[in-house]
Amino acid sequence: MSVARIYAIALNTYREAVRDRVLIGVLVLAAAVLALTLALAELSLDQQMRVVTDLGLASISLFSVVVAIFLGSSLLYKEIERKTLYVILPKPIARFEFLLGKYFGIVATCAVFIAIMGALQLLVTAIQAQASTTLVIAVPVALLVSLGIAFLVAKDRTLVVPIWSLVALGASAWICSTVDVELFQLLASFLLSLGEVLILTAVALLFSSFSTPFLTGAFTFGVWLVGRAAHDMVAMETRVLSPAMKSLLRWLAEFLPNFNLFVPGRNTLVATTTAFGEPLTYLATSMGYAILYAGATLFIAALIFRRRDFL
């Protein structure tokens, strides 16, 4: 396995993804939703901060899922449809290396998306917490100016946005640290959103290795939906579900990824002790689960992709 070849495919995938207008549209829509949470918070009764954080984190999770499904279901198929795959595969590159490159390129794109949305979420949270007006105005302006300068002077603009997104996330976190905000909970939630993307991208590439974009998107969304609901429905005491349906849901809950791990309750990330252990332990086990499940899924996808005949 060549790291250089995988990196080259991942870099090309990232470049292709960020040029997609759909992705830019999702980014703008997500940013608008985060800004809207400030207005919605004013409609609540003494729960403004909770409305801003809960709605913001839910929006980031949902839109990152949309981005992962969209990119995972379309980018691999585009390589086949445009016949570019027929040019790449005859070269000294294994099919699993090509698949891994696609995976890491999509994950990198989603990570940049989450970082930018996370920076906006932290900024909105700081505004709601009545942070210094000077900081709230000066820091975003400085970030935008630095982004413009970086685009002008950089020889390779590919790495500008990823680095800038991390700087923006750190700057927004610094603003939040000056006020009374549950900063660890927010940062941990961003990391868990990335863990959800790790699994979902692998699932999308699994379906994309043998199916069309529409079916891939539908199947991946179905896996995500069942992964969010199956465990709760199994644990729910109800007479509506038949024993056969309960057995099916129990089987699905064991087989499909448990996406509920990545949207834990508020106390899971802020309490000193929880049913799952300390917050850091919960983060480590959840991300470990995401990496292992994504790895197993990619292994199956590589086997299918290896046997696929493109002639």
Secondary structure, DSSP 8 states (H G I E B T S, - for coil): --HHHHHHHHHHHHHHHHT-HHHHHHHHHHHHHHHHHHHHHTTSSS-HHHHHHHHHHHHHHHHHHHHHHHHHHHHHHHHHHTTHHHHHTTSS--HHHHHHHHHHHHHHHHHHHHHHHHHHHHHHHHHHTT--HHHHHHHHHHHHHHHHHHHHH-S-GGGHHHHHHHHHHHHHHHHHTTSS--HHHHHHHHHHHHHHHHHHHHHHHHHHTTS-HHHHHHHHHHHHHHHHHHHHHHHS--SSS-HHHHHHHHHHHHHS--GGGGS--HHHHHSSS-TT-SHHHHHHHHHHHHHHHHHHHHHHHHHHHHH----
